[in-house]
Amino acid sequence: MSTDLLVLALLVLIVLAGSALCSGLEAALLAVNPLRVHELAARPNPIRGAKRLDKLRKRLGRTLSVLVIANNGFNIFGSLMLGGYAAFVFEHRNVNGIALPIFSIGLTVLVILFGEILPKSLGSRFALQVSLASAPLLNLLGLVMRPLVILLERLMPAITAEDELNIDEDEIRQLARLGSQKGQIEDDEAAMIAKVFQLNDLTARDLMTPRVAAPTLDGTSSLNKLRNSLITHDEQWWVVLGAGVDKVLGVASRDRLLTAIVQGLGHLTAADLSESVDFVPEMIRADRLLDTFQADKNGVRVVVDEFGGFVGLIGAEAVLAVLAGWWRKSS
């Protein structure tokens, strides 16, 4: 094979290689999971290229502009130059009539197959590995093309927009469901994630024991008079009431009251053995309510309405029942 044909073949390989590299990198950048990249970059000992890739992902418009410029440089400018050189070679060999159209068709097919389809498929399949490995090259290309990119950003400000890492509840639910279907996380873990978000949709009013069913004691009555009620009902915590139904003196532990009776202290009243209790509004969200139980000695709250009236009793177990899947909405 003569020198001119060897040069033509080498130029074809260069154009195909450049187009394939740009296409593969573009597909990898678009397909890589930004959460995974952020996690790798945030590690105490980040994987090589992770921090640089994270920065490139944050300015994805700028990074893609660099790749598009390079890719079109190979596909358009390179193809034009190849066509011109091929015409010169074929004319020199007196085969210009049929060889040039065949060459043009063949080059187009090669660019489509090996410069676009195949590299994009591989880039999407091995997105993380390709993106991490190419981060230094992309950074270098960005520095080389910076004057041109800055000009484009002035003309099209959307390129400069910084991509924020955002994800909402629905996306997390779908990711958990997909991870469960793929076997990457356990089914109960996916279910637990969904239930955690359910807490944000429930209030104390949804989970509380309403006043009509809540265990209450007359704060002025002696333990001897309350003995039968305490023995018959096994509720752990009782609301101790004053003169009115909305006059809450505190809460009392059933175990403490029964212990006092056994010790011969039945003359004491429920109010004497009651403990202070925190009041929560009935519309407080369950997730915020759960936080209030941390480091709490009794683990119950008295629920009040907007006027401060006693409307129910709720314990930490009522909120935890949602996470465990035991809670069912009453009809």
C-alpha positions as CSV (number, residue, x, y, z in Angstrom):
1,M,0.0,0.0,0.0
2,S,1.4,3.4,-1.0
3,T,2.1,6.2,1.5
4,D,-0.9,8.3,0.5
5,L,-3.4,5.5,1.2
6,L,-1.6,4.7,4.5
7,V,-2.0,8.4,5.5
8,L,-5.6,8.3,4.5
9,A,-6.3,5.2,6.6
10,L,-4.4,6.7,9.6
11,L,-6.5,9.9,9.4
12,V,-9.7,7.8,9.3
13,L,-8.6,6.0,12.5
14,I,-7.8,9.3,14.2
15,V,-11.2,10.8,13.3
16,L,-13.0,7.6,14.5
17,A,-10.9,7.4,17.7
18,G,-11.6,11.1,18.5
19,S,-15.3,10.8,17.8
20,A,-15.6,7.6,19.8
21,L,-13.7,9.1,22.7
22,C,-15.9,12.2,22.9
23,S,-19.1,10.2,22.4
24,G,-18.2,7.7,25.0
25,L,-17.3,10.3,27.6
26,E,-20.4,12.3,26.9
27,A,-22.6,9.2,27.4
28,A,-20.7,8.3,30.6
29,L,-21.1,11.8,32.1
30,L,-24.8,11.8,31.5
31,A,-25.3,8.2,32.7
32,V,-23.2,8.3,35.9
33,N,-25.1,8.5,39.1
34,P,-24.4,11.9,40.6
35,L,-25.2,10.6,44.1
36,R,-22.5,8.0,43.7
37,V,-20.0,10.5,42.5
38,H,-20.7,12.8,45.4
39,E,-20.4,10.0,47.9
40,L,-17.0,8.9,46.5
41,A,-15.8,12.5,46.5
42,A,-16.9,13.0,50.1
43,R,-15.0,10.0,51.5
44,P,-12.0,10.7,53.8
45,N,-9.8,9.0,51.2
46,P,-11.6,9.6,47.9
47,I,-11.1,7.5,44.9
48,R,-8.7,9.0,42.4
49,G,-10.5,11.4,40.1
50,A,-13.7,11.5,42.2
51,K,-13.3,15.0,43.5
52,R,-12.4,16.3,40.0
53,L,-15.3,14.4,38.5
54,D,-17.7,15.9,41.1
55,K,-16.6,19.4,40.2
56,L,-17.1,18.6,36.5
57,R,-20.6,17.2,37.2
58,K,-21.5,20.4,39.1
59,R,-20.8,22.4,35.9
60,L,-22.2,19.8,33.5
61,G,-23.3,22.3,30.9
62,R,-19.7,23.6,30.6
63,T,-18.2,20.1,30.5
64,L,-20.7,18.9,27.8
65,S,-20.0,22.0,25.8
66,V,-16.3,21.1,25.7
67,L,-17.1,17.5,24.6
68,V,-19.6,18.7,21.9
69,I,-17.1,21.1,20.5
70,A,-14.4,18.4,20.3
71,N,-16.8,15.7,19.0
72,N,-18.1,18.0,16.2
73,G,-14.6,19.0,15.4
74,F,-13.8,15.3,14.7
75,N,-17.2,14.5,13.0
76,I,-17.6,17.6,10.9
77,F,-14.3,19.3,10.4
78,G,-12.4,15.9,10.4
79,S,-14.8,14.4,7.8
80,L,-14.5,17.4,5.6
81,M,-10.7,17.3,5.7
82,L,-10.8,13.5,5.1
83,G,-13.1,14.1,2.1
84,G,-10.8,16.6,0.6
85,Y,-7.7,14.5,1.1
86,A,-9.5,11.4,-0.2
87,A,-10.6,13.3,-3.3
88,F,-7.0,14.3,-3.9
89,V,-5.7,10.7,-3.4
90,F,-8.4,9.2,-5.6
91,E,-7.9,11.8,-8.3
92,H,-4.2,11.1,-8.3
93,R,-5.0,7.5,-8.8
94,N,-7.6,8.2,-11.5
95,V,-10.4,6.5,-9.5
96,N,-12.2,9.6,-8.3
97,G,-15.5,8.8,-10.0
98,I,-16.6,5.8,-8.0
99,A,-14.1,5.7,-5.1
100,L,-15.1,9.0,-3.5
101,P,-18.8,8.2,-3.1
102,I,-18.0,4.7,-1.7
103,F,-15.4,6.3,0.7
104,S,-18.0,8.9,1.9
105,I,-20.7,6.3,2.5
106,G,-18.2,4.0,4.2
107,L,-16.8,6.8,6.4
108,T,-20.4,7.8,7.4
109,V,-21.2,4.2,8.4
110,L,-18.0,3.9,10.4
111,V,-18.6,7.1,12.2
112,I,-22.2,6.1,13.1
113,L,-21.2,2.6,14.3
114,F,-17.8,3.1,15.8
115,G,-17.8,6.8,16.5
116,E,-21.3,7.1,18.0
117,I,-23.4,4.0,18.8
118,L,-20.7,1.6,20.1
119,P,-18.8,4.1,22.3
120,K,-22.0,5.6,23.7
121,S,-23.2,2.1,24.6
122,L,-19.9,1.3,26.4
123,G,-19.8,4.7,28.1
124,S,-23.3,4.2,29.5
125,R,-22.6,0.7,30.6
126,F,-19.3,1.5,32.4
127,A,-20.3,5.1,33.3
128,L,-18.6,5.4,36.6
129,Q,-15.3,3.8,35.6
130,V,-15.1,5.8,32.4
131,S,-16.0,9.0,34.1
132,L,-13.4,8.6,36.9
133,A,-10.7,7.6,34.4
134,S,-11.5,10.5,32.0
135,A,-11.8,13.3,34.7
136,P,-8.2,14.5,34.3
137,L,-8.6,14.6,30.5
138,L,-11.8,16.4,30.7
139,N,-10.3,19.0,33.0
140,L,-7.4,19.5,30.6
141,L,-9.8,19.9,27.6
142,G,-11.7,22.5,29.7
143,L,-8.6,24.5,30.3
144,V,-7.5,24.4,26.7
145,M,-11.0,25.4,25.4
146,R,-11.7,27.9,28.2
147,P,-11.6,31.0,26.0
148,L,-14.1,29.5,23.5
149,V,-16.3,28.1,26.3
150,I,-16.4,31.6,28.1
151,L,-17.5,33.1,24.8
152,L,-20.3,30.6,24.5
153,E,-21.3,31.2,28.1
154,R,-21.7,34.9,27.3
155,L,-23.9,34.1,24.4
156,M,-25.8,31.3,26.2
157,P,-25.9,31.9,29.9
158,A,-27.7,28.6,30.5
159,I,-24.4,26.8,30.0
160,T,-23.0,28.4,33.2
161,A,-25.9,27.1,35.4
162,E,-24.6,24.9,38.3
163,D,-26.3,21.6,38.7
164,E,-27.5,21.1,42.3
165,L,-27.8,17.7,43.8
166,N,-31.5,17.4,44.4
167,I,-33.7,14.4,45.2
168,D,-37.3,14.3,46.5
169,E,-39.3,11.8,48.5
170,D,-40.8,10.1,45.4
171,E,-37.4,9.5,43.9
172,I,-36.1,8.0,47.1
173,R,-39.2,5.7,47.3
174,Q,-38.7,4.6,43.7
175,L,-35.0,4.0,44.3
176,A,-35.7,1.9,47.3
177,R,-38.4,-0.1,45.5
178,L,-36.0,-0.6,42.5
179,G,-33.2,-1.6,44.8
180,S,-35.5,-4.1,46.5
181,Q,-36.5,-5.6,43.1
182,K,-32.9,-5.8,42.0
183,G,-31.9,-7.5,45.3
184,Q,-29.6,-4.7,46.3
185,I,-31.5,-4.0,49.5
186,E,-33.8,-6.1,51.6
187,D,-37.6,-5.9,51.1
188,D,-38.1,-4.9,54.7
189,E,-35.5,-2.1,54.4
190,A,-37.4,-0.7,51.4
191,A,-40.6,-0.9,53.3
192,M,-39.0,0.8,56.3
193,I,-37.9,3.7,54.0
194,A,-41.4,4.2,52.8
195,K,-42.8,4.2,56.3
196,V,-40.3,6.8,57.4
197,F,-41.7,9.2,54.9
198,Q,-45.2,8.3,56.0
199,L,-44.4,9.9,59.4
200,N,-44.3,13.2,57.7
201,D,-47.9,12.8,56.5
202,L,-49.3,11.8,59.9
203,T,-50.0,13.9,63.0
204,A,-50.5,13.3,66.7
205,R,-54.2,13.4,66.1
206,D,-54.0,10.4,63.7
207,L,-52.0,8.3,66.2
208,M,-53.2,9.3,69.6
209,T,-55.6,7.5,71.9
210,P,-58.6,10.0,72.0
211,R,-59.7,11.5,75.3
212,V,-62.8,9.3,75.4
213,A,-60.7,6.1,75.3
214,A,-57.6,7.4,77.2
215,P,-57.0,6.0,80.7
216,T,-57.6,8.8,83.2
217,L,-57.7,9.0,87.0
218,D,-59.3,11.5,89.3
219,G,-56.4,13.3,90.9
220,T,-58.3,13.9,94.2
221,S,-59.2,10.2,94.7
222,S,-57.1,7.9,96.9
223,L,-55.3,5.0,95.5
224,N,-57.5,2.6,97.6
225,K,-60.5,3.9,95.6
226,L,-58.7,3.6,92.3
227,R,-57.4,0.0,93.1
228,N,-60.0,-1.8,91.0
229,S,-59.5,0.4,87.9
230,L,-55.7,0.0,88.1
231,I,-56.0,-3.8,88.5
232,T,-58.7,-4.2,85.8
233,H,-56.9,-2.1,83.1
234,D,-53.3,-2.7,82.1
235,E,-52.5,0.7,80.6
236,Q,-48.9,1.7,81.5
237,W,-49.6,5.4,81.8
238,W,-52.7,7.2,83.2
239,V,-53.6,10.8,82.8
240,V,-54.3,12.4,86.2
241,L,-57.1,15.0,86.0
242,G,-58.0,17.9,88.3
243,A,-61.3,19.5,88.8
244,G,-62.2,19.7,85.1
245,V,-61.7,17.4,82.2
246,D,-59.2,19.8,80.6
247,K,-57.3,20.2,83.9
248,V,-54.4,17.8,83.4
249,L,-52.2,17.5,86.5
250,G,-49.7,15.1,85.0
251,V,-49.4,11.4,84.3
252,A,-48.9,8.5,86.6
253,S,-47.2,5.1,86.1
254,R,-49.5,2.1,86.8
255,D,-46.5,0.2,88.3
256,R,-45.7,3.1,90.6
257,L,-49.4,3.4,91.8
258,L,-49.7,-0.4,92.4
259,T,-46.4,-0.5,94.2
260,A,-47.6,2.3,96.5
261,I,-50.8,0.4,97.3
262,V,-48.8,-2.8,98.1
263,Q,-46.5,-0.7,100.4
264,G,-49.6,0.5,102.3
265,L,-49.7,4.0,100.9
266,G,-53.2,3.7,99.6
267,H,-54.2,6.9,101.3
268,L,-52.2,8.9,98.9
269,T,-54.0,10.4,95.9
270,A,-53.1,9.9,92.2
271,A,-52.0,13.5,92.1
272,D,-49.5,12.9,94.8
273,L,-47.7,10.3,92.7
274,S,-48.2,11.9,89.3
275,E,-45.3,13.1,87.1
276,S,-45.1,16.2,85.0
277,V,-45.8,15.7,81.3
278,D,-45.2,17.7,78.1
279,F,-48.1,18.9,76.1
280,V,-48.1,18.7,72.3
281,P,-50.5,20.1,69.7
282,E,-52.7,17.7,67.9
283,M,-51.4,18.8,64.5
284,I,-47.7,18.2,65.2
285,R,-46.2,15.9,62.6
286,A,-45.3,12.4,63.7
287,D,-41.6,12.8,62.7
288,R,-41.2,15.9,64.9
289,L,-43.2,14.2,67.7
290,L,-40.8,11.3,67.7
291,D,-37.9,13.7,68.3
292,T,-39.5,15.0,71.5
293,F,-39.3,11.5,73.1
294,Q,-35.5,11.4,73.1
295,A,-34.1,11.1,76.6
296,D,-37.6,11.2,78.1
297,K,-38.3,9.3,81.3
298,N,-42.0,8.6,80.8
299,G,-42.3,8.4,77.0
300,V,-45.9,9.8,76.8
301,R,-47.4,13.2,75.8
302,V,-50.7,14.8,76.4
303,V,-52.3,16.0,73.2
304,V,-54.1,19.3,73.3
305,D,-56.2,21.2,70.7
306,E,-55.8,24.8,69.6
307,F,-57.5,26.1,72.8
308,G,-55.3,24.0,75.1
309,G,-58.0,21.4,75.8
310,F,-57.1,17.8,76.6
311,V,-57.9,15.7,73.5
312,G,-55.8,12.6,73.8
313,L,-52.7,10.7,75.0
314,I,-49.9,9.4,72.8
315,G,-46.7,7.4,73.5
316,A,-43.5,6.8,71.6
317,E,-44.8,3.3,70.8
318,A,-47.6,4.7,68.7
319,V,-45.1,6.5,66.4
320,L,-42.8,3.5,66.3
321,A,-45.8,1.3,65.3
322,V,-45.9,3.2,62.0
323,L,-42.3,2.3,61.3
324,A,-42.9,-1.3,62.3
325,G,-45.9,-1.6,60.0
326,W,-48.3,-2.3,62.9
327,W,-50.3,0.9,62.6
328,R,-53.4,0.9,60.5
329,K,-55.5,4.0,59.8
330,S,-58.8,3.8,61.5
331,S,-61.9,4.2,59.2
